[in-house]
Every structure is written in structure tokens, then in C-alpha cells.
């Protein structure tokens, strides 16, 4: 995309597959979700998505901390011209932060608090893994509900993301985060998104970003990595 020149936005969720196989099915899910009845999408007798429901239910859980989980791109990307891949992030932390308030409702900001507590005392590292497409039928591009078999192509560690011990949630940093825009098409051409869902996300994310910035009366800003904030501190 032309609005950013030097960023590579990486998207991932805590489930290994997308909640719907394609844009048509996703539109159906949004229709029923808008009516607070998504169950009618998954268990529609005329066009059932029971397997999608089972797959996502297996991975639905209360998260202890964003720093203690694993994340999956769910949709494929290029790994150089002519080669598709999916990427994932795997936390090296083995500790689990207790979730406050269970079995009731946890506080709204408990995930941020868990991150604050962890980063106040230590660095955090994630392994970045790449799964290369080796079978175009069993590892499809256009159906994001299919989990690519690891027996055909294991997830291979290729890099490490290191988050230094730091204070990250000052008012200035929270305000800075609110002016950022994310889009999977903020990328280099060699690693561009693939598939119908990613093609739809390009326009969808752009429109949502424009709407949010107009409502909040903020201008688009591309981060450089050189930003400095009052009271900001980190070590390592």
C-alpha cells in the first residue's frame, strides 16, 4: 500500500485457522453476529459450518497474558515469488499469570496488567516459525479454515522477537498507539498476503482505519521506531 513505506505489519490470532473459510462465509457470519445469533451460522441445516465451530472451540480459552500465548497468521503469505507459507509466533515463557476474578468475569484490563507485570521484571521472547506449503490440495490458499498438516510441513523457527524489559503504558504511549493504522498489505511485495480473505481485508482495514481516524480527529502516522515518550524507560 502507498500510505506506508517502511513498515511490515504482521497479523496473527490465538487460533491456527480462520473462523470462516472465505469471504462469502464470513459475510454470512457477520449477518448472524449482527443479530446476536452466530450459532445460526455454524449450525445452519442448509449450509452447516459445524467443523469450523469445532475447530475454533478447541482453541477458545481464557488467555492468561498476551506474552504467554502462541499466535498464527491463519491465512497464507508469500515466501518469495512462487512459494506460499504461514507464520506463527510462539512464546518462550513457561509461566502462566493467574487470571483474576475467575470463575466470574475478569477485570477489563487484566491482560494489559499481566503484560505490565511481566515486562516490569524481565525480557520476553517469541520464536517466529514458518510453515511452507508443500501440497496445494491439503494446504489450500483460498480456504482459511483448513489447518495445514504439520506432518507434511513442520513449523520451522526462523527468527526471534525480543521484547526488552520496559514500561510501555504511559498516557503518551497509549495515545500513540491509537493513531497507528494496521493492514496486512503494509508489507514488502515478497511477503504479501494471499487468498480471498486477505484481498478483502486490504479494503476493509483501510476503510475502518479512515473512519476511526475521522471520528477521533487524528491524522495517519507511520511509525519509525525512533519515537521517544516522556517518562519512557526500558532496559536491555
TORLUMBA-171163 format. One line per field, with one value per residue (C-alpha): x, y, z; residue in one letter. Coordinates in Angstrom, 1 decimal. Example, Ala and Ser with C-alpha at 12.3 -4.5 7.8 and 13.67 -1.06 7.14 Angstrom:
2
X: (12.3	13.7) .
Y: (-4.5	-1.1) .
Z: (7.8	7.1) .
resn: (A	S) .
This chain:
236
X: (0.0	1.1	0.3	3.3	6.7	8.8	6.5	5.7	2.5	2.3	-1.2	-1.9	-4.6	-4.5	-6.3	-4.5	-7.3	-9.6	-13.1	-14.6	-13.2	-13.7	-15.3	-18.8	-19.0	-17.6	-20.3	-22.9	-21.3	-21.3	-25.0	-25.9	-23.4	-25.1	-28.3	-26.5	-27.2	-23.9	-24.9	-27.3	-24.3	-22.4	-25.4	-27.4	-29.0	-28.8	-25.2	-23.6	-20.2	-20.0	-16.4	-15.4	-17.2	-15.4	-12.0	-12.4	-14.0	-10.9	-8.7	-11.1	-9.8	-9.3	-5.9	-3.6	-1.4	-0.6	3.0	2.4	0.5	1.1	-0.3	-0.9	-1.3	-4.2	-4.0	-1.1	1.5	4.3	7.7	9.3	7.7	6.0	6.1	3.3	3.8	2.0	3.8	3.3	4.7	5.5	6.2	9.2	7.6	6.6	5.0	1.3	-0.1	-3.2	-6.4	-8.1	-11.8	-12.4	-14.8	-16.5	-15.6	-12.0	-11.3	-11.5	-7.8	-6.4	-4.4	-2.6	-1.9	-0.4	1.8	2.8	3.8	5.9	7.7	8.5	10.7	12.0	12.5	10.2	11.0	8.9	10.1	8.9	8.1	7.4	5.3	5.9	3.2	4.2	0.8	-1.6	-4.6	-4.1	-2.7	-5.0	-4.6	-8.3	-9.8	-8.5	-10.5	-8.1	-5.2	-2.1	-0.8	2.4	3.3	3.6	5.4	6.6	6.8	10.4	11.9	13.4	13.8	13.2	11.3	12.7	10.7	13.0	12.0	10.3	7.4	5.1	1.7	2.2	-0.6	1.6	2.3	-1.4	-2.3	0.5	-1.0	-4.4	-3.1	-1.5	-3.1	-2.7	-3.1	-1.7	-0.9	1.6	4.3	7.1	5.9	7.9	5.8	2.4	-0.8	-2.5	-6.1	-9.6	-9.8	-6.6	-7.7	-10.9	-9.0	-7.0	-10.1	-11.9	-9.0	-8.3	-11.9	-12.1	-8.9	-10.1	-13.4	-11.6	-9.2	-12.0	-14.0	-11.0	-9.8	-6.3	-4.0	-2.5	1.0	3.7	5.9	9.7	10.9	12.7	9.8	10.6	8.0	8.1	8.8	9.6	12.2	13.5	16.5	18.4) .
Y: (0.0	3.5	5.0	3.4	2.8	1.2	-1.0	-4.7	-5.4	-9.0	-10.3	-13.3	-14.8	-17.4	-20.0	-21.7	-21.4	-18.5	-18.6	-18.8	-20.4	-17.4	-14.0	-15.3	-17.4	-14.5	-12.2	-14.8	-15.0	-11.2	-11.1	-13.5	-11.9	-8.5	-10.2	-11.7	-15.2	-16.5	-20.0	-20.0	-19.6	-22.6	-24.9	-23.8	-27.1	-25.9	-24.8	-26.0	-25.0	-27.4	-28.3	-24.7	-24.4	-27.4	-26.2	-22.8	-24.2	-26.3	-23.2	-20.9	-20.3	-17.6	-16.0	-15.5	-12.9	-11.8	-12.6	-16.2	-17.5	-18.6	-16.8	-17.9	-16.0	-18.3	-17.1	-17.7	-15.2	-15.3	-16.5	-15.2	-15.4	-18.8	-20.1	-19.8	-20.1	-19.4	-17.9	-18.2	-16.7	-19.0	-17.5	-18.9	-18.1	-21.2	-19.4	-18.6	-15.5	-16.1	-14.7	-12.5	-12.8	-16.4	-18.1	-14.8	-12.0	-10.8	-7.1	-5.4	-4.5	-7.7	-8.6	-5.3	-5.6	-9.0	-7.6	-4.7	-7.1	-9.4	-6.6	-4.8	-7.7	-9.4	-9.6	-11.7	-13.7	-15.2	-17.7	-16.8	-20.0	-20.5	-23.4	-23.8	-25.0	-28.4	-29.7	-27.3	-29.5	-30.3	-26.9	-24.6	-20.9	-19.9	-21.8	-20.3	-22.8	-25.6	-26.3	-27.1	-30.5	-30.3	-33.8	-32.5	-29.4	-28.7	-25.2	-24.1	-21.5	-18.7	-15.7	-14.4	-11.4	-10.0	-7.5	-5.8	-5.3	-1.9	0.4	0.6	2.0	5.7	8.1	9.2	5.7	4.8	7.9	7.0	3.5	5.0	6.9	3.9	2.0	-1.7	-3.5	-6.8	-5.0	-2.8	-5.2	-5.8	-7.5	-10.6	-11.3	-10.0	-11.7	-14.4	-15.6	-14.0	-13.1	-11.1	-9.4	-8.3	-7.2	-4.7	-2.6	-3.4	-2.4	0.7	1.9	1.1	3.0	6.0	6.0	5.7	8.5	10.8	10.0	10.6	13.6	12.2	12.0	8.9	8.3	5.8	4.7	4.9	3.1	6.2	7.6	8.9	9.4	11.4	9.1	6.3	3.8	0.4	-1.7	-4.3) .
Z: (0.0	-0.7	2.7	4.4	3.0	5.8	7.9	7.8	9.7	10.9	11.9	14.0	16.3	19.0	16.8	14.0	11.5	10.5	11.8	8.3	5.1	2.7	2.3	1.4	4.6	6.6	5.3	6.5	9.9	10.2	9.3	12.1	14.6	14.0	15.2	18.2	16.8	15.3	16.3	13.3	11.0	12.4	12.7	9.6	8.3	4.7	4.8	8.0	9.4	12.3	11.6	11.8	15.1	16.5	15.3	16.9	20.1	20.6	20.7	22.6	26.1	28.6	27.9	30.9	29.2	25.6	26.3	27.3	24.2	20.6	17.6	14.0	10.8	9.8	6.2	3.8	2.7	0.1	1.0	-2.1	-5.5	-6.2	-2.6	0.0	3.7	7.0	10.0	13.7	17.0	20.0	23.4	25.2	28.6	30.5	33.4	33.5	35.1	37.3	35.8	38.4	39.1	37.9	37.7	37.3	34.8	34.9	35.0	31.6	31.6	33.2	30.0	30.0	33.7	33.1	30.4	32.6	35.5	33.3	31.4	34.6	35.7	32.6	28.8	26.7	23.6	20.8	18.2	14.7	12.8	9.1	7.6	3.9	1.6	0.2	-1.0	-2.8	-2.1	1.6	2.2	0.3	-0.3	-0.7	2.3	5.5	7.7	6.8	9.2	7.2	8.3	10.3	9.2	5.7	6.6	10.2	11.6	11.3	13.6	11.5	13.9	17.4	18.5	21.7	23.8	26.3	30.0	30.0	30.9	28.0	29.0	29.7	28.6	25.7	24.5	24.7	22.7	20.2	19.7	18.9	15.8	14.2	11.3	10.7	7.4	6.2	3.0	4.8	3.5	1.1	-2.2	-1.5	1.6	0.5	1.7	-0.3	-0.6	-0.9	2.8	2.6	-0.6	1.2	4.3	2.3	1.5	4.8	7.1	5.1	5.4	9.1	9.7	7.8	9.7	13.1	12.3	11.2	14.3	16.6	14.6	14.2	11.2	9.8	11.1	10.0	12.9	12.5	15.6	16.8	18.8	22.3	25.0	28.3	31.2	28.8	30.1	29.1	29.9	27.8) .
resn: (X	X	X	X	X	X	X	X	X	X	X	X	X	X	X	X	X	X	X	X	X	X	X	X	X	X	X	X	X	X	X	X	X	X	X	X	X	X	X	X	X	X	X	X	X	X	X	X	X	X	X	X	X	X	X	X	X	X	X	X	X	X	X	X	X	X	X	X	X	X	X	X	X	X	X	X	X	X	X	X	X	X	X	X	X	X	X	X	X	X	X	X	X	X	X	X	X	X	X	X	X	X	X	X	X	X	X	X	X	X	X	X	X	X	X	X	X	X	X	X	X	X	X	X	X	X	X	X	X	X	X	X	X	X	X	X	X	X	X	X	X	X	X	X	X	X	X	X	X	X	X	X	X	X	X	X	X	X	X	X	X	X	X	X	X	X	X	X	X	X	X	X	X	X	X	X	X	X	X	X	X	X	X	X	X	X	X	X	X	X	X	X	X	X	X	X	X	X	X	X	X	X	X	X	X	X	X	X	X	X	X	X	X	X	X	X	X	X	X	X	X	X	X	X	X	X	X	X	X	X	X	X	X	X	X	X) .
